[in-house]
Amino acid sequence: MRLEYIGLSELSGSLIALEGVKDVAYDEMAEVTLENGERRYGRVILIDGDRVVLQVFEGTRGISLENASTHFTGKSMDIALSKEMLGRVFDGAGRPIDALGEIYPEERRNINGSAINPVSRKYPRSCIYTGISAIDGCATLIRGQKLPIFSGSGLPHAALAAQIARQARVLGDDAGNFAVVFAAIGITFEESDFFVQEFRRTGAIDRTVLFTNLANDPAVERIATPRMALTAAEYLAFEKGMHVLVIMTDITNYADSDTGKGYVWFERQEGGARTPGLPRLPLHQPGHPL
């Protein structure tokens, strides 16, 4: 039986609150249906007794407190997976935004993933060549390891990330079985357009899965973007037998969202692997998580 809750108790920014809700879990997805039949999607970010707070991905403009209906799906956020993802551009919630239509998924997978026993990992022996001499010679990117790259404000970290994505490769028989999953987190529209156009210009888009989360997108989507990228990478690596490099930029924006700065709720603050992360170093913010 489909259970829907009619009406909302509060609405602020991209957040909505409902009261009298039962049997709902944290991180659960919900469908919010407007008066005109439009459907929007949100995620549970706070549970206080029978009071639930959702963050709506598409925003709350046009949502009525009296007539909006909410249905909880009973599952966490997931992503449609297929090898067709290569060469495609998605938003931070895993929806195609390149006007090429939906992909035909071979499976859907929870983006929260499962714990991995570190003892079962193979000893890292091989490397991924980035084409950046300082990295390849002094801080070699080993398969299965992470490589953080810190950058100050005003430095060309976006250009460096794009260059690594364009030049990265593995040697030997597996050279043609290599993919890049690129997650751009909390960036401007100009930066997003730069990445898309640069990958298309150089042909790197053909082996790349690109996720872009813009600065004006909801914070809950920003938190989900790295999980989307890692879930896609794990699928290509473990199900399709590919070597996969995950690049994430800008990790500072993710940290700001994940430490509560992204959630402002009625004047109260609520609060991977194989990735070269490219955070901007917050030089003038003592106590910042980075």
C-alpha positions in Angstrom: 0.0 0.0 0.0 1.3 3.4 -1.0 1.3 5.8 2.0 1.4 9.5 1.4 1.5 12.4 3.9 -0.5 15.4 2.9 0.7 18.9 3.8 3.9 20.2 5.4 4.5 21.7 8.8 7.4 24.0 7.8 9.3 25.1 4.7 12.6 27.0 4.6 15.1 27.3 1.7 15.5 23.8 0.2 14.3 22.1 3.4 10.8 20.9 4.3 9.5 19.4 7.6 6.7 17.0 8.2 5.1 15.9 11.5 3.4 12.7 12.5 5.7 10.5 10.4 6.3 6.9 11.3 8.7 4.2 10.2 11.1 6.4 8.3 14.9 6.0 8.3 17.7 8.5 8.1 19.0 9.0 4.5 15.8 7.6 3.1 14.6 9.0 -0.2 11.2 10.6 -0.6 8.9 11.8 -3.5 7.2 15.2 -3.0 4.3 15.7 -5.4 3.1 19.3 -6.1 -0.5 20.5 -6.8 0.2 20.4 -10.6 1.4 16.8 -10.5 5.2 17.7 -10.7 7.4 15.3 -8.7 10.5 16.3 -6.8 12.9 14.2 -4.8 14.4 14.7 -1.4 16.4 12.9 1.3 15.8 12.6 5.0 18.5 14.6 6.9 17.0 14.8 10.3 14.6 12.7 12.5 13.3 14.1 15.8 10.6 11.8 17.2 7.8 11.9 14.7 9.2 15.1 13.0 11.2 14.6 9.8 13.2 17.1 7.8 13.8 16.6 4.1 16.2 18.4 1.8 14.6 18.7 -1.7 17.1 18.3 -4.6 15.1 20.5 -7.0 14.4 23.2 -4.5 11.1 24.2 -2.8 9.8 26.9 -5.1 6.2 26.3 -5.8 5.6 23.8 -3.0 2.5 24.4 -1.0 2.4 23.8 2.8 -1.2 22.6 2.6 -1.4 20.6 -0.6 2.0 19.0 -1.2 2.0 15.2 -0.7 5.1 13.2 0.4 5.8 9.5 -0.2 8.8 7.8 1.5 10.3 5.2 -0.8 11.8 3.0 1.9 15.3 3.0 0.4 18.4 5.1 0.3 19.7 7.0 -2.7 20.9 4.8 -5.5 22.3 5.2 -9.0 21.6 3.6 -12.3 24.8 1.8 -13.6 25.8 0.6 -17.0 28.9 0.8 -19.2 27.0 3.3 -21.2 27.9 5.8 -18.5 31.3 6.3 -20.2 31.3 9.5 -22.2 28.3 10.9 -20.4 27.8 13.9 -18.1 25.6 13.7 -14.9 24.6 16.1 -12.2 25.5 15.4 -8.5 22.5 13.2 -8.1 23.4 10.9 -11.0 20.9 12.3 -13.5 22.1 12.8 -17.1 22.5 16.5 -18.1 24.1 16.2 -21.5 20.8 16.0 -23.5 21.6 12.5 -24.6 18.7 10.9 -22.8 18.6 8.3 -19.9 21.0 5.4 -19.8 19.7 1.8 -19.8 20.8 0.5 -16.5 22.1 -3.0 -16.0 21.5 -2.5 -12.3 20.8 0.1 -9.6 23.1 0.2 -6.6 23.0 2.0 -3.2 25.5 4.8 -3.2 26.4 4.2 0.5 28.2 1.0 -0.5 29.5 -1.8 1.8 32.5 -2.0 4.1 35.6 -3.5 2.6 38.0 -5.6 4.6 41.4 -3.9 4.1 43.3 -7.1 4.8 41.8 -8.7 1.7 43.3 -6.0 -0.6 46.1 -7.0 -2.9 49.4 -5.4 -2.1 49.7 -2.3 -4.3 52.5 -2.7 -6.9 51.5 -0.9 -10.1 51.0 2.8 -10.7 48.9 5.1 -12.9 50.9 7.6 -14.9 49.4 11.1 -14.8 51.8 12.8 -17.3 52.7 15.3 -14.5 56.5 14.8 -13.9 56.3 16.0 -10.3 53.6 13.5 -9.5 55.0 10.5 -11.4 58.6 11.1 -10.2 58.1 12.3 -6.6 54.6 11.3 -5.4 53.7 8.4 -7.7 50.0 7.5 -7.9 49.8 3.8 -6.9 46.8 1.8 -8.0 44.4 1.4 -5.0 45.9 4.3 -3.1 44.8 8.0 -2.6 46.8 11.1 -3.6 45.7 14.4 -2.1 46.8 17.6 -4.0 46.5 20.8 -2.1 46.1 24.1 -3.9 45.7 27.7 -2.7 42.9 30.0 -3.9 43.7 31.5 -7.3 45.9 28.7 -8.4 45.0 26.6 -11.4 43.8 23.5 -9.6 40.9 23.0 -12.1 43.3 23.0 -15.1 45.6 20.5 -13.2 42.6 18.2 -12.5 41.6 18.3 -16.2 45.2 17.7 -17.3 45.4 14.6 -15.1 42.1 13.2 -16.4 43.3 13.8 -20.0 46.8 12.3 -19.6 46.3 9.5 -17.1 47.1 6.0 -18.4 48.2 2.5 -17.4 50.8 0.6 -19.2 50.8 -3.0 -20.6 48.0 -5.1 -21.9 45.4 -3.2 -19.9 46.2 0.2 -21.4 42.9 0.1 -23.4 40.8 -1.0 -20.5 41.1 2.2 -18.5 38.5 4.7 -17.4 38.3 8.0 -15.5 35.5 8.9 -13.1 35.6 12.7 -12.5 33.6 14.3 -9.7 33.4 18.1 -9.7 32.0 19.2 -6.3 30.5 22.6 -5.6 32.1 24.3 -8.6 30.8 27.3 -10.6 29.0 27.0 -14.0 32.1 28.4 -15.7 34.3 25.6 -14.2 31.8 23.0 -15.1 31.6 24.2 -18.7 35.4 24.2 -18.8 35.7 20.6 -17.8 33.0 19.4 -20.2 34.4 21.4 -23.2 38.0 20.4 -22.4 37.2 16.7 -22.2 35.2 16.9 -25.5 37.9 18.9 -27.2 40.7 16.4 -26.4 38.5 13.2 -26.7 39.0 12.3 -23.1 35.2 12.3 -22.6 35.0 8.9 -24.4 36.6 7.2 -21.4 35.3 9.5 -18.7 32.2 9.5 -16.5 31.7 13.1 -15.4 29.6 14.2 -12.4 29.2 17.9 -11.9 27.7 19.5 -8.8 27.3 23.3 -9.0 27.8 25.7 -6.1 24.1 26.6 -6.2 22.9 23.0 -6.0 21.6 21.7 -2.7 24.2 20.7 0.0 22.7 17.2 0.3 23.5 16.7 -3.4 27.0 17.9 -2.8 27.5 15.3 -0.1 26.1 12.6 -2.4 28.3 13.4 -5.4 31.5 11.6 -4.2 29.4 8.6 -3.3 27.9 8.6 -6.8 31.4 8.7 -8.3 32.8 6.0 -6.2 29.8 3.7 -6.8 30.2 4.2 -10.5 33.9 3.5 -10.3 33.4 0.3 -8.2 30.9 -0.9 -10.8 33.3 -0.4 -13.7 36.2 -1.9 -11.8 34.6 -4.9 -10.2 31.8 -5.7 -12.6 33.5 -4.7 -15.9 37.1 -5.5 -15.0 38.4 -2.0 -15.8 41.2 0.0 -14.3 39.6 3.2 -12.9 41.0 6.5 -11.7 38.7 8.7 -9.6 39.4 12.4 -9.5 37.5 14.7 -7.1 37.7 18.5 -7.0 37.0 20.5 -4.9 37.1 18.5 -1.6 36.9 21.8 0.4 33.4 22.3 -0.8 32.5 18.8 0.2 34.0 19.3 3.7 32.1 22.5 4.2 28.8 20.7 3.4 29.6 17.6 5.5 30.5 19.7 8.6 27.1 21.4 8.8 27.8 24.6 6.9 25.5 23.3 4.1 22.4 22.9 6.4 20.8 26.0 7.8 17.5 24.9 9.3 15.3 27.6 10.9 18.3 29.5 12.4 19.8 26.3 13.7 22.8 24.5 12.4 22.3 20.8 11.8 24.5 19.0 11.2 36.8 6.3 -0.9 39.7 5.2 -2.2 41.6 5.5 -5.5 41.1 9.3 -5.5 43.4 12.2 -6.1 41.4 14.9 -4.3 42.1 18.5 -5.1 41.1 20.7 -2.2 41.7 24.4 -1.9 43.7 25.0 1.3 41.7 27.3 3.6 44.8 29.3 4.6 42.9 31.8 6.8 40.5 29.5 8.5 42.1 28.0 11.7 40.2 25.0 12.9 38.8 24.1 9.4 38.5 20.3 8.9 41.2 20.5 6.2 
